[in-house]
């Protein structure tokens, strides 16, 4: 299982201007989507959702108390993802 960054690592760094880096999304098994790079999150009306970090973990379990961000609740509720589909070939 892949470990998430420690609380004092990249996730704790405040957002800062940098060279535009394309977004990179990492889907952690049984956990959140980790998003890095230049991106904007908007609500259903198109308004920007505030963020203070350059890397964020987005909730996939639907139980986080700080949606759209992950608060770790997936561990408590036993959230499980499906295994990846086999590659064609």
QUIKA-V435671 format. One record per residue. N is the residue number from 1. OMEGA is omega in radians with two decimals (* if undefined). Layout:
# QUIKA-V435671
n=N omega=OMEGA
n=N omega=OMEGA
This chain:
# QUIKA-V435671
n=1 omega=3.14
n=2 omega=-3.13
n=3 omega=3.04
n=4 omega=3.09
n=5 omega=3.09
n=6 omega=-3.10
n=7 omega=-3.08
n=8 omega=3.14
n=9 omega=-3.03
n=10 omega=-3.08
n=11 omega=-3.10
n=12 omega=-3.11
n=13 omega=3.11
n=14 omega=3.10
n=15 omega=-3.14
n=16 omega=3.11
n=17 omega=3.12
n=18 omega=3.06
n=19 omega=-3.11
n=20 omega=3.12
n=21 omega=-3.13
n=22 omega=-3.14
n=23 omega=3.05
n=24 omega=-3.11
n=25 omega=3.13
n=26 omega=3.11
n=27 omega=3.13
n=28 omega=3.11
n=29 omega=3.11
n=30 omega=-3.11
n=31 omega=-3.03
n=32 omega=2.92
n=33 omega=3.11
n=34 omega=-3.07
n=35 omega=3.11
n=36 omega=3.07
n=37 omega=-3.11
n=38 omega=-3.13
n=39 omega=3.06
n=40 omega=3.06
n=41 omega=3.13
n=42 omega=3.09
n=43 omega=-3.11
n=44 omega=3.11
n=45 omega=3.12
n=46 omega=3.12
n=47 omega=3.13
n=48 omega=3.04
n=49 omega=-3.10
n=50 omega=3.02
n=51 omega=-3.10
n=52 omega=-3.09
n=53 omega=3.10
n=54 omega=3.07
n=55 omega=3.13
n=56 omega=3.04
n=57 omega=-3.13
n=58 omega=-3.11
n=59 omega=3.00
n=60 omega=-3.06
n=61 omega=3.14
n=62 omega=-3.06
n=63 omega=-3.12
n=64 omega=3.09
n=65 omega=-3.14
n=66 omega=-3.13
n=67 omega=0.21
n=68 omega=-3.07
n=69 omega=3.13
n=70 omega=3.05
n=71 omega=3.11
n=72 omega=-3.10
n=73 omega=-3.14
n=74 omega=3.12
n=75 omega=-3.10
n=76 omega=-3.08
n=77 omega=3.12
n=78 omega=3.13
n=79 omega=3.12
n=80 omega=3.06
n=81 omega=3.05
n=82 omega=3.06
n=83 omega=3.13
n=84 omega=3.09
n=85 omega=3.11
n=86 omega=3.12
n=87 omega=3.08
n=88 omega=3.05
n=89 omega=*
